[in-house]
Amino acid sequence: MVALPDRLSMSAEEYLAWEPTQEERYEYWDGEVVAMSGSTRNHNRISGNFFRILDDALVDRPCEVYIADVKVQVEPGQKYFYPDVVVTCDEHDNDPQLVQFPSLIIEVLSPSTEAADRGIKFAKYRQFSTLQEYVLVQVEQPGVEIFRRNQQGQWVLSEYGLGDSLQLESVNLEIAIADLYRQVQFS
């Protein structure tokens, strides 16, 4: 395997052709290719738990749920991100490489990604007219934040702890927070 620098520059077309051939995942930020960092066991477990719950619940609905390895086209030719979990319920979302019309995006926070997940990524994700909910899940302690678009188009925050259940309105599903943290070890 050839070592690559953390950041490369290329066009979006080059990125979209090059990135699927790589062993690692890379996001695309305005001409820069950015290597994705590895995750912890807790991060992986929480993402997997969320995916499993959603996948089981949406099996008979016209929605599709993806984990980690499917990118979201945030701005065509400009930004392509890899959320931890993404759900699309839009019949026009048929590109085999990426999601273009997400209704729900979930990011499991880690110290190295939290600032970007809360900042630039959320700012860009809010531009999707189809996005109804953005979920941030703490990995070092139990806690979930949901940003939900209301009728006026404003994003409203709701916070949940370990003993709570959250309602995902975008997919009409209630999930116990404890189920998201199943088999997660906190220090």
For each residue, the residues with C-beta under 8 A, 3 or more apart:
1: 23
2:
3:
4: 8 24 35
5: 8
6: 34 35
7: 32 33 34 35
8: 4 5 26 32 33
9: 31 32 33
10: 14 15 18 31 33
11: 14 15 31
12: 15 16 28 31 76 77 78 80
13: 16 17 77
14: 10 11 17 18
15: 10 11 12 18 19 26 28 33 80
16: 12 13 19 20 80 97
17: 13 14 20 21
18: 10 14 15 21 22 33
19: 15 16 22 25 26 28 33
20: 16 17 97
21: 17 18
22: 18 19 25 26
23: 1
24: 4 35 36
25: 19 22 35 36 68 69 71 82
26: 8 15 19 22 33 34 35 36
27: 33 34 36 71 79 80 81 82
28: 12 15 19 31 32 33 34 78 79 80
29: 32 34 79
30: 78 79
31: 9 10 11 12 28
32: 7 8 9 28 29
33: 7 8 9 10 15 18 19 26 27 28
34: 6 7 26 27 28 29
35: 4 6 7 24 25 26
36: 24 25 26 27 82
37: 110 112 113
38:
39: 43 44 47 108 110
40: 43 44 110 139
41: 44 45 185
42: 45 46 139 140 184 185 186
43: 39 40 46 47 84 108 110 139
44: 39 40 41 47 48
45: 41 42 48 49 182 183 184
46: 42 43 49 50 108 137 139 180 181 184
47: 39 43 44 50 51 67 68 84 85 106 108
48: 44 45 51 52 67
49: 45 46 52 53 179 180 181 182 183
50: 46 47 53 54 84 85 106 108 137 180
51: 47 48 54 55 65 67 85
52: 48 49 55 56
53: 49 50 56 57 173 175 179 180
54: 50 51 57 58 65 85 87 171 173
55: 51 52 58 59 65
56: 52 53 59
57: 53 54 61 171 173
58: 54 55 61 63 64 65 87 171 173
59: 55 56
60:
61: 57 58 89 171
62: 89 91
63: 58 87 88 89 103 171
64: 58 87 88 89 93
65: 51 54 55 58 85 86 87
66: 69 70 85 86 87 88 99
67: 47 48 51 70 84 85
68: 25 47 82 84 85
69: 25 66 82
70: 66 67 82 86 97 98 99
71: 25 27 80 81 82 97 98 99
72: 80 81 82 83 86 98 99 100 102 105 125
73: 76 79 80 95 98 99 100
74: 78 79 80 81 124 125 127 128
75: 78 79 124 127
76: 12 73
77: 12 13
78: 12 28 30 74 75
79: 27 28 29 30 73 74 75 124
80: 12 15 16 27 28 71 72 73 74 98
81: 27 71 72 74 121 124 125
82: 25 27 36 68 69 70 71 72
83: 72 86 102 105 106 107
84: 43 47 50 67 68 106 107 108 137
85: 47 50 51 54 65 66 67 68 104 105 106
86: 65 66 70 72 83 99 102 104 105 106
87: 54 58 63 64 65 66 102 103 104 105 170 171
88: 63 64 66 93 99 100 101 102 103 130
89: 61 62 63 64 103 170 171
90: 93 100 101 103 130
91: 62 94
92: 100 101
93: 64 88 90 99 100 101
94: 91
95: 73 98 99 100
96:
97: 16 20 70 71
98: 70 71 72 73 80 95
99: 66 70 71 72 73 86 88 93 95 102
100: 72 73 88 90 92 93 95
101: 88 90 92 93 128 130
102: 72 83 86 87 88 99 105 125 128 130 131
103: 63 87 88 89 90 130 131 132 133 170 171
104: 85 86 87 131 132 133 134 135 168 170 171
105: 72 83 85 86 87 102 125 131 133 134 135
106: 47 50 83 84 85 86 134 135 136 137
107: 83 84 113 117 121 134 135 136 137
108: 39 43 46 47 50 84 137 139
109: 113 114 117 118 136 137 138 139
110: 37 39 40 43 113 114 139
111: 114 140
112: 37
113: 37 107 109 110 116 117
114: 109 110 111 117 118
115: 118 119
116: 113 119 120 121
117: 107 109 113 114 121 122 136
118: 109 114 115 121 122 136
119: 115 116 122 123
120: 116 123 124
121: 81 107 116 117 118 124 125
122: 117 118 119 125 126 134 147
123: 119 120 126 127
124: 74 75 79 81 120 121 127
125: 72 74 81 102 105 121 122 128 131 134
126: 122 123 131 134 155
127: 74 75 123 124
128: 74 101 102 125 131
129:
130: 88 90 101 102 103
131: 102 103 104 105 125 126 128 134 149
132: 103 104 148 149 169 170
133: 103 104 105 146 147 148 149 168 169 170
134: 104 105 106 107 122 125 126 131 146 147 155
135: 104 105 106 107 144 145 146 147 168
136: 106 107 109 117 118 144 145 146 147
137: 46 50 84 106 107 108 109 143 144 180
138: 109 141 142 143 144
139: 40 42 43 46 108 109 110 184
140: 42 111 186 187
141: 138 186
142: 138 161 162 177 181 186
143: 137 138 159 160 161
144: 135 136 137 138 159 160 166 177 180
145: 135 136 157 158 159 160
146: 133 134 135 136 157 158 159 160 166 168
147: 122 133 134 135 136 155 156 157
148: 132 133 155 156 158 169
149: 131 132 133 153 154 155 156
150: 153 154 155 156
151:
152:
153: 149 150
154: 149 150
155: 126 134 147 148 149 150
156: 147 148 149 150
157: 145 146 147
158: 145 146 148 166
159: 143 144 145 146
160: 143 144 145 146 164 165 166 177
161: 142 143 164 177
162: 142 177 178 181
163: 177 178
164: 160 161 176 177
165: 160 174 175 176 177
166: 144 146 158 160 174 175 177
167: 173 174
168: 104 133 135 146 171 172 173 174 175
169: 132 133 148 172
170: 87 89 103 104 132 133
171: 54 57 58 61 63 87 89 103 104 168
172: 168 169
173: 53 54 57 58 167 168
174: 165 166 167 168
175: 53 165 166 168 179 180
176: 164 165 179 180
177: 142 144 160 161 162 163 164 165 166 180 181
178: 162 163 181 182
179: 49 53 175 176 182
180: 46 49 50 53 137 144 175 176 177
181: 46 49 142 162 177 178 184
182: 45 49 178 179
183: 45 49
184: 42 45 46 139 181
185: 41 42
186: 42 140 141 142
187: 140
